[in-house]
């Protein structure tokens, strides 16, 4: 999947978190906990990573 560099809605940089997100998922971390660990709190940013 190609992850955008920035969130389309708020402009926060999210592209640098993709590899860390995949690493957390490979360690059997839930998607929600992985997003919390990466400090992605905004609904719009979470949407960009999950979809």
C-alpha positions in Angstrom: 0.0 0.0 0.0 1.2 3.5 -0.8 0.7 5.7 2.3 0.4 9.5 1.8 3.1 11.7 3.2 0.6 14.0 4.9 -3.0 13.6 6.1 -5.3 15.0 3.5 -7.6 16.7 6.1 -5.2 18.3 8.7 -1.8 18.1 7.0 0.0 16.2 9.8 3.0 14.2 8.6 2.0 10.5 8.7 4.2 8.9 6.0 7.1 8.4 8.4 5.0 6.2 10.7 4.0 3.5 8.2 7.0 1.1 8.8 6.6 1.4 12.5 2.9 0.7 12.2 3.6 -2.4 10.2 6.2 -3.5 12.7 3.7 -3.1 15.6 1.1 -5.1 13.7 3.5 -7.9 13.1 4.0 -8.2 16.9 0.3 -8.9 17.2 -0.6 -5.5 18.5 -4.1 -4.4 17.7 -4.7 -1.6 15.2 -6.0 0.8 17.8 -3.1 0.2 20.2 -0.6 0.6 17.3 -2.2 3.9 16.4 -2.0 5.0 20.0 1.6 4.0 20.3 2.4 6.1 17.2 0.5 9.0 18.7 -2.0 9.2 15.9 -5.0 10.5 17.8 -6.9 12.5 15.2 -9.7 10.6 13.4 -8.6 11.9 10.0 -5.0 10.7 10.5 -6.2 7.3 11.7 -8.4 7.0 8.6 -5.4 7.7 6.4 -3.4 4.9 7.9 -6.2 2.3 8.1 -7.7 2.7 4.6 
